[in-house]
Amino acid sequence: MYRNLSEYQPEPPHPGEILREDILPCLRMSRAELARHLGVSPRLLADLLAERRSVDRAMAQRLGLAFGHGARYWLGLQVQFDLWHSDYDGQPAVTPLTWGKSLARDKRPARGGRHLAV
C-alpha cells in the first residue's frame, strides 16, 4: 500500500551538515564562539556538527532564535532526516489494526448495553 519514500527521494541533509557547511562559514565565528553565543557546551555543538547528535527542542529553539528561522525550521530538518532513515532502515513488523467506523459497524452492542459509534 505505502511505498518506501527513500526509493524516490535522495537522503536529506542532517541539520548539523547544514549548520557546518552552509551557515558556519558565513558567520565568521569559531565553533567555540557559536557554542558560547547559543549557550551550549562546545562538545554538544561539536557533536551536532559531526552529525552524532540530533536537534532536539531546546537546540531548535536556540538555533531558531540565533538565525531567525524559528525552531520549527530546525525540527523540520531533523524530522525529514529521521523519517528518511526510518524508511531506509525498513519498517518494523507490526500488523495493521482495524479501527474506526468499519469496526463499529461490525460490533454489536452487549445485551442491554448501548452501542456508541466511533
C-alpha positions in Angstrom: 0.0 0.0 0.0 2.6 2.5 1.1 5.8 2.9 -0.9 9.2 3.5 0.7 10.0 7.2 0.3 13.7 6.5 0.1 13.1 4.9 -3.3 12.1 8.2 -4.7 13.9 10.9 -2.7 17.6 11.4 -2.0 18.8 11.4 1.6 18.0 14.8 3.2 20.9 16.5 4.9 21.4 16.3 8.7 20.8 19.7 10.4 24.4 19.6 11.6 25.6 19.4 8.0 23.6 22.5 7.1 24.9 24.3 10.1 28.5 23.1 9.4 28.6 23.6 5.6 26.2 26.4 4.9 25.8 28.6 7.9 29.0 28.4 10.0 31.3 29.6 7.1 29.2 32.7 6.7 29.3 33.6 10.3 33.0 34.2 10.6 32.8 32.7 14.1 34.6 29.8 15.5 32.7 26.8 16.8 33.5 27.8 20.4 32.2 31.3 19.8 29.0 29.9 18.3 28.6 27.5 21.2 29.1 30.4 23.7 26.6 32.5 21.7 24.0 29.7 21.8 24.6 29.0 25.5 25.6 25.4 24.9 28.7 23.4 25.6 31.3 23.2 22.8 31.1 19.4 23.0 27.3 19.5 22.3 27.8 21.7 19.3 30.7 19.6 18.0 28.5 16.5 18.3 25.7 18.2 16.3 28.1 19.5 13.6 29.6 16.0 13.3 26.1 14.6 13.0 26.4 12.5 16.1 23.6 14.3 17.8 20.1 15.2 16.7 18.5 18.6 17.0 16.1 18.5 20.0 13.5 21.0 21.0 15.9 23.1 23.2 18.6 23.2 20.5 16.0 24.0 17.8 14.8 27.0 19.9 18.4 28.3 20.3 19.2 27.9 16.6 15.9 29.4 15.6 16.4 32.4 17.7 20.0 32.9 16.7 19.4 32.6 12.9 15.9 33.9 12.7 14.5 30.7 11.1 12.4 29.7 14.1 12.6 26.4 16.0 10.2 24.7 13.5 12.7 25.0 10.7 15.4 23.1 12.6 13.0 20.5 14.0 11.6 20.1 10.5 15.0 19.4 9.1 15.6 16.8 11.8 12.2 15.1 11.2 12.9 14.9 7.5 16.3 13.3 8.2 14.9 10.9 10.7 11.9 9.8 8.6 14.0 9.2 5.5 16.3 7.0 7.6 13.4 5.1 9.2 12.1 4.3 5.7 15.5 3.3 4.5 16.1 1.1 7.6 12.9 -0.7 7.0 9.6 -0.9 8.8 9.1 -2.8 12.0 6.9 -6.0 11.8 3.6 -4.6 13.0 0.2 -5.9 11.8 -2.2 -3.1 11.0 -5.3 -2.8 13.2 -8.9 -2.5 12.1 -10.4 0.5 13.7 -12.8 3.4 13.2 -16.3 3.3 11.6 -15.8 -0.1 9.9 -15.0 -1.7 13.3 -18.1 0.0 14.9 -20.4 -1.5 12.2 -19.0 -5.0 12.8 -19.5 -4.9 16.6 -22.9 -5.5 18.1 -23.8 -4.0 21.5 -23.8 -6.2 24.5 -27.2 -7.3 25.9 -28.9 -4.3 27.5 -25.9 -2.1 26.6 -25.7 0.8 24.3 -23.5 0.9 21.3 -21.6 4.1 20.6 -20.5 4.6 17.0 -16.9 5.8 16.6 
